[in-house]
């Protein structure tokens, strides 16, 4: 299973909007997208996309997650090394709810996940 994720924030005259999405390939392509609540930051959108993809992934199927967000990759790397604290370099306090969802989904994975 391969999953590509992305998130974004846009500013309008009336509001700041955060959205996220992921494309899943297994055995065909499926696009999933959604609005993200909470603090309006691009990082929150990126994290929400990765977390939602992981939560909905089959934990018994190997998964390759593609993201362009270094903060997510760094957090997963620290978690795998066992020296993880649920914080991120940027806007750490704002996004722990989503980060914890992502890490809990990783813990459920029984198949090799990259």
N, C-alpha and C positions, 0 to 999 in steps of 0.2 A: 504494500500500500504506500502510495506517495501522496503527500499533501503539501501544497504551496499556500503560504499565508501572507496577508498584508493588512495593514490598518492605516487609517488616515484621519486627519482633523481638518475641517474647513471652517472658516469664519465667514458668516453672512452679516448683513446689516442688523439682523435681529438676534442671532444666536451663534454659538460655537457648536458644531456638530462633529461627532466622532462616529466613524463607521469601521467595520471590519469584514473580512471575508476570507474564505479559503476555497481552494480547488482541490478536489479529491480525485485520485485516479485508482480505481479498483472495481471492476475491470474496465469501466468507462469513466469519462470525466463528469463530475458533478460540481456545480458552483453553489456555494452557500454564502450569503451575505446578510448583515444585520447591523442595526444601530447599537451603539454602546453607551450605556448610562454612566454616571459618575463624573469625576473631574475630566474636563475636556482637554486631553493631551494626545498627541500622536502616539506616544509610547503606550497609552492605555488601549488604543485601537490595535496596535501591533500585538500586544499581549493578549487581548481578547480573542483575536483571530487564532493565535496559537493555542490558547486554552480551549476554545470551543472545538477546534479540530481534534485535539488530544482527547477531550471528554467524549466525543462521538466516535472515536476510532475503536476498532475491535481490539481489545487488549491482548488477544491471542494471535494476532497477525503482525508480522514485522512491519514497522512503520518508519518511513523516512520523511522528516519534516523539513521543509525548505522555508527559510525566513531571511529577510535582509536586515533584521534587527539584532545588532550586536549585544544589546542589553539582555535580550532573551537567551542568546547563545552563551553569554558569560554566566548567567544565572544557572542554566542547565549544567554547564561545565562544573561550576562550583558545587552544585547539588550532587553530581556524580562522584566528585572527589570526596564527598562527605564533609566538606568545610563550609557548607551553605548556611547562611542566615537569611531568613526571608526578607531580604532588602535588595533593592536595585540601586544602581549608581544615580540615576536621575529620577526625581519624583518618587522616591521609595515609599514613603508612607501612604501616598495616594492610591497605590495600585496593588497592595499586598493581597487584597481579596482575589484578584484575578491570578496573580502569581501563585497563590496557594492552590487554586483550582488546577492550574497547569501542572504543578508538582504532584498533586494527588493523582492526576491522570497518569503521569509518568510512573508513579508507584504501582498502579494497577496493571501496567504493561507486563505481560509474562513473556512476550516474544521480543527478540532483539529490536531495539529502537535506536535510530540515529538522529 
